[in-house]
Amino acid sequence: MDYITGVLIGIALSAACGFRIFVPFLVVSIASFTGHFTLSSGFEWIGTYPALIAFSIATLLEIAAYYIPWIDNALDTIASPVAVLAGVVIMASALTDMNPLLKWTLSVVGGGGAAAAVQGFTSITRAASTAVSGGLTNFIIATTEAIASVILSILTIVVPIFAGIVVIIVLCFAVIKLIKWSRKQKGLG
């Protein structure tokens, strides 16, 4: 796999970790078993039966927890730093045959950054939903996030370059919007 494809796959999977931490790991584990994904050296454990079972259970529990009002907001507090770590790990698992310094630098900056951006956006969205509806509409957000994580993870395996480019464009757009919103809040823009 060439470097650019590996980076695009890693960023897209990391962004999917921002929606749901365990869904991308489950999809990558399944794809590894079916021969549709090659894991980087040292990350072969993601493609093992114990990992597949653990990711399946963790995915079900994580998705279910987001349907419980107020627990979903509490889970975001824990999920934010864990999503960043998951983004780093999933990106590193996608970067095969790369110098370790470059691999880990790209994983921390690109993978962790993509997961943090998406997780931050979802946390803000859920907090706003809770403030407006008392948490009654959070199930809509939880469903949308779970579907987004599944679709993005699968698309990344099936059409990696397309998924990676789309994620990068969306992340750039989101960062620009966030900067404009922040400046407006501070009276600078």
Helices and strands as residue ranges (DSSP letters): H 3-19, H 22-34, G 44-47, H 49-65, H 71-94, H 100-106, I 107-111, H 112-133, H 138-158, H 160-185
